[in-house]
Amino acid sequence: MREIMETWLQVQKALVTMYCSQDTCNQISVEGKHFEVVSRNWRLIMKESVKEANGMRVISQPQMLDKLKKAESLLDDIQKGLNDYLEKKRLFFLRFFSFCATMSS
């Protein structure tokens, strides 16, 4: 139960801090698809959890720990891909602004 709850909280924390707009998900297609899978599974887990107000029944959902561990792993991959994407955008705009500054001189 403790491991499920710890993993649950990690996944929830990652989902709250991570936002993947449709445009961004299209730009990072692999990570975008992973995000859709995690989001869909999270909604299913939460839907079942709302039905059962009993904690023992909630954590007894089939493959609960496996689903949460997989989500946690995918969220790590998504975050890395998102960071790489944002870094490329930052570097692109850095060059763009450097180019514009050179042109105006």
C-alpha angles and dihedrals in degrees: 000000000000093000091049092050093047092049091044090055092047092051092046092049092050093048092049093051096041123074122180113187118204090252093051091045089054091051093051097036100174094048090041091057090047090051091052090051093049092045093049093048091046091053090050092049091048093046091054091043092056090053091055115051089183113096095211091054092046094054090044092070110127113278091352095155093043092051092048093047090050090049091050091051093047091048090055090052091045092051091051091049092046091050091050091049093049091047091053090050091049092050091047092052091044089058090044092054092044089052092049091049091051092049094052093051 
